[in-house]
């Protein structure tokens, strides 16, 4: 028997418009949250504060501070390791903050980000 008018699948009229509006609202909220995250700064220290690195939410290095006590011409490798570790810690902090912030939009759905 043929149906007269209406929407298939039990969808009520206007339901699609409401879904689109909700999706657009969520997209705006995600963009705002992303802008907020990009404006944040993340700082990590290694070597008991001998090396301090600050990055932006865009994961661009903003500054690096190296204590004069950390500069040993006979042991450059340790300083290099401290710098790499501080940068990686700052990036991880930015990533963790982004995941936490975006999880409110994804509802904990894995693999979407």
Backbone as numpy.savetxt, mean C-alpha at the origin, in Angstrom:
# Nx Ny Nz CAx CAy CAz Cx Cy Cz
-42.93 -21.01 -21.49 -43.77 -19.85 -21.49 -42.88 -18.62 -21.49
-43.19 -17.65 -22.30 -42.39 -16.45 -22.42 -42.69 -15.48 -21.29
-41.65 -14.79 -20.87 -41.82 -13.77 -19.84 -42.15 -12.45 -20.50
-42.87 -11.65 -19.78 -43.21 -10.32 -20.31 -42.34 -9.28 -19.61
-41.47 -8.63 -20.39 -40.67 -7.53 -19.86 -39.83 -7.96 -18.67
-39.38 -7.00 -17.92 -38.64 -7.27 -16.70 -37.19 -7.66 -16.97
-36.54 -8.05 -15.92 -35.14 -8.42 -15.98 -35.01 -9.90 -15.69
-34.21 -10.60 -16.47 -33.99 -12.02 -16.25 -33.16 -12.25 -15.01
-33.21 -13.44 -14.52 -32.37 -13.79 -13.38 -32.86 -13.23 -12.06
-34.07 -12.73 -12.01 -34.63 -12.26 -10.76 -34.13 -10.90 -10.32
-33.47 -10.18 -11.19 -32.94 -8.87 -10.83 -34.08 -7.85 -10.86
-34.16 -7.06 -9.84 -35.22 -6.06 -9.77 -34.81 -4.84 -10.56
-35.78 -4.13 -11.14 -35.44 -2.90 -11.88 -34.71 -1.93 -10.96
-33.71 -1.29 -11.48 -32.93 -0.34 -10.70 -31.80 -0.99 -9.92
-31.84 -2.31 -9.80 -30.79 -3.01 -9.07 -29.42 -2.83 -9.71
-29.39 -2.85 -11.04 -28.13 -2.68 -11.76 -27.60 -1.26 -11.54
-28.49 -0.28 -11.56 -28.06 1.11 -11.32 -27.47 1.26 -9.92
-28.12 0.63 -8.94 -27.60 0.70 -7.57 -26.23 0.04 -7.47
-26.06 -1.10 -8.14 -24.77 -1.77 -8.13 -23.69 -0.89 -8.76
-24.02 -0.25 -9.87 -23.06 0.64 -10.54 -22.69 1.81 -9.65
-23.68 2.39 -8.98 -23.42 3.51 -8.08 -22.52 3.08 -6.93
-22.79 1.89 -6.37 -21.95 1.38 -5.29 -20.52 1.14 -5.77
-20.38 0.58 -6.96 -19.05 0.32 -7.51 -18.30 1.63 -7.74
-19.00 2.65 -8.25 -18.36 3.95 -8.48 -17.96 4.59 -7.16
-18.81 4.46 -6.14 -18.50 5.03 -4.83 -17.27 4.32 -4.24
-17.23 2.99 -4.37 -16.10 2.24 -3.86 -14.82 2.61 -4.60
-14.92 2.82 -5.91 -13.75 3.20 -6.69 -13.22 4.56 -6.23
-14.12 5.52 -5.98 -13.70 6.83 -5.49 -13.03 6.70 -4.12
-13.61 5.87 -3.25 -13.04 5.68 -1.92 -11.65 5.04 -2.00
-11.50 4.08 -2.91 -10.20 3.43 -3.08 -9.17 4.43 -3.62
-9.58 5.28 -4.55 -8.65 6.29 -5.09 -8.23 7.26 -4.00
-9.18 7.67 -3.15 -8.85 8.57 -2.05 -7.89 7.90 -1.07
-8.17 6.64 -0.75 -7.29 5.91 0.17 -5.90 5.76 -0.43
-5.84 5.51 -1.72 -4.54 5.36 -2.40 -3.76 6.67 -2.36
-4.43 7.79 -2.59 -3.76 9.09 -2.52 -3.23 9.35 -1.12
-4.03 8.98 -0.12 -3.60 9.16 1.26 -2.37 8.31 1.56
-2.38 7.06 1.09 -1.23 6.18 1.29 0.01 6.73 0.60
-0.15 7.27 -0.61 1.00 7.79 -1.35 1.61 9.00 -0.65
0.83 9.73 0.12 1.35 10.93 0.79 2.04 10.60 2.11
1.89 9.37 2.59 2.52 8.98 3.85 4.02 8.75 3.67
4.71 8.75 4.80 6.14 8.45 4.83 6.36 7.29 5.79
7.33 6.46 5.46 7.67 5.29 6.27 9.16 5.32 6.54
9.53 5.20 7.81 10.92 5.24 8.20 11.29 3.94 8.89
12.46 3.43 8.55 12.98 2.22 9.20 14.44 2.46 9.55
14.84 1.86 10.66 16.22 2.00 11.14 16.84 0.63 11.32
18.14 0.58 11.11 18.90 -0.65 11.36 20.18 -0.28 12.10
20.84 -1.30 12.60 22.10 -1.07 13.30 21.93 -0.21 14.53
20.80 -0.39 15.24 20.56 0.40 16.43 20.41 1.88 16.13
19.92 2.21 14.96 19.72 3.60 14.55 20.89 4.16 13.75
21.87 3.32 13.45 23.03 3.79 12.68 22.63 4.19 11.27
21.62 3.51 10.73 21.13 3.84 9.39 19.62 4.02 9.49
19.15 5.12 8.96 17.72 5.42 8.95 17.32 5.80 7.52
16.25 5.16 7.04 15.78 5.39 5.69 14.31 5.80 5.75
13.94 6.82 4.98 12.55 7.24 4.87 12.14 7.15 3.41
11.00 6.47 3.18 10.45 6.39 1.83 9.03 6.96 1.85
8.53 7.28 0.67 7.15 7.74 0.54 6.25 6.54 0.27
4.95 6.78 0.32 4.00 5.74 -0.01 4.10 5.27 -1.45
4.76 6.05 -2.28 5.01 5.65 -3.67 6.26 4.80 -3.77
6.84 4.52 -2.61 8.06 3.71 -2.49 9.26 4.37 -3.16
9.31 5.69 -3.02 10.46 6.46 -3.49 11.25 6.88 -2.25
12.57 6.66 -2.29 13.38 7.03 -1.14 13.41 8.54 -1.01
13.10 9.00 0.19 13.08 10.43 0.46 14.37 10.87 1.13
14.83 10.05 2.09 16.07 10.42 2.77 16.75 9.19 3.35
18.02 9.37 3.58 18.81 8.34 4.26 19.77 9.08 5.19
19.84 8.58 6.42 20.74 9.16 7.40 21.67 8.06 7.88
22.97 8.36 7.84 23.97 7.39 8.26 24.81 8.02 9.37
24.83 7.36 10.49 25.63 7.83 11.61 27.11 7.73 11.25
27.90 8.73 11.59 29.35 8.66 11.32 29.99 7.42 11.96
29.41 6.95 13.06 29.95 5.75 13.71 29.77 4.50 12.85
28.83 4.54 11.91 28.56 3.39 11.06 29.53 3.31 9.88
30.30 4.36 9.67 31.20 4.41 8.53 32.58 3.90 8.96
32.85 2.69 8.54 34.13 2.05 8.83 34.74 1.67 7.48
35.79 2.38 7.04 36.38 2.09 5.73 36.84 0.64 5.58
37.09 -0.02 6.69 37.53 -1.42 6.62 36.37 -2.40 6.59
35.13 -1.89 6.75 33.96 -2.77 6.77 32.78 -2.11 6.06
32.95 -1.84 4.79 31.91 -1.21 3.99 30.70 -2.14 3.82
30.95 -3.45 3.80 29.86 -4.41 3.60 28.79 -4.31 4.67
29.18 -4.11 5.91 28.20 -4.00 6.99 27.30 -2.79 6.77
27.90 -1.67 6.39 27.11 -0.47 6.11 26.16 -0.72 4.95
26.63 -1.35 3.90 25.78 -1.66 2.76 24.61 -2.55 3.18
24.90 -3.55 3.99 23.85 -4.45 4.48 22.81 -3.70 5.31
23.27 -2.78 6.14 22.34 -2.01 6.97 21.44 -1.13 6.10
22.01 -0.54 5.05 21.21 0.30 4.16 20.15 -0.54 3.45
20.55 -1.67 2.91 19.60 -2.56 2.21 18.50 -3.00 3.18
18.86 -3.39 4.38 17.88 -3.85 5.36 16.90 -2.73 5.73
17.40 -1.52 5.91 16.52 -0.40 6.27 15.55 -0.08 5.13
16.06 -0.08 3.90 15.18 0.18 2.74 14.10 -0.89 2.65
14.50 -2.15 2.79 13.54 -3.24 2.70 12.50 -3.18 3.81
12.90 -2.81 5.02 11.96 -2.68 6.12 10.96 -1.55 5.86
11.44 -0.44 5.32 10.55 0.69 5.03 9.55 0.31 3.94
10.01 -0.40 2.91 9.12 -0.85 1.84 8.08 -1.82 2.39
8.50 -2.73 3.26 7.56 -3.67 3.85 6.51 -2.95 4.68
6.91 -1.92 5.41 5.95 -1.14 6.20 4.93 -0.47 5.29
5.39 0.08 4.17 4.48 0.71 3.21 3.54 -0.32 2.61
4.06 -1.49 2.23 3.24 -2.55 1.66 2.19 -3.04 2.66
2.61 -3.25 3.91 1.67 -3.72 4.94 0.56 -2.71 5.17
0.91 -1.43 5.18 -0.08 -0.38 5.38 -1.07 -0.35 4.21
-0.55 -0.52 2.99 -1.41 -0.53 1.82 -2.37 -1.72 1.86
-1.86 -2.90 2.18 -2.70 -4.09 2.25 -3.80 -3.92 3.29
-3.42 -3.39 4.45 -4.40 -3.18 5.52 -5.48 -2.18 5.09
-5.05 -1.11 4.45 -5.99 -0.09 4.02 -6.93 -0.60 2.94
-6.41 -1.36 2.00 -7.23 -1.85 0.88 -8.11 -3.03 1.28
-7.76 -3.71 2.38 -8.55 -4.88 2.78 -9.99 -4.49 3.14
-10.21 -3.26 3.54 -11.58 -2.85 3.85 -12.44 -2.78 2.59
-11.79 -2.65 1.42 -12.53 -2.63 0.16 -12.69 -4.01 -0.44
-11.67 -4.85 -0.24 -11.71 -6.18 -0.82 -12.38 -7.19 0.09
-12.63 -6.80 1.32 -13.27 -7.70 2.27 -12.45 -8.93 2.57
-11.14 -8.80 2.44 -10.26 -9.91 2.72 -10.14 -10.90 1.59
-10.66 -10.58 0.42 -10.56 -11.49 -0.71 -9.10 -11.60 -1.13
-8.58 -12.77 -1.17 -7.18 -12.97 -1.51 -6.96 -12.89 -3.02
-5.76 -12.49 -3.43 -5.37 -12.52 -4.82 -5.86 -11.37 -5.66
-6.59 -10.45 -5.09 -7.08 -9.34 -5.90 -6.11 -8.18 -5.94
-5.16 -8.16 -5.03 -4.23 -7.04 -5.00 -2.84 -7.52 -5.25
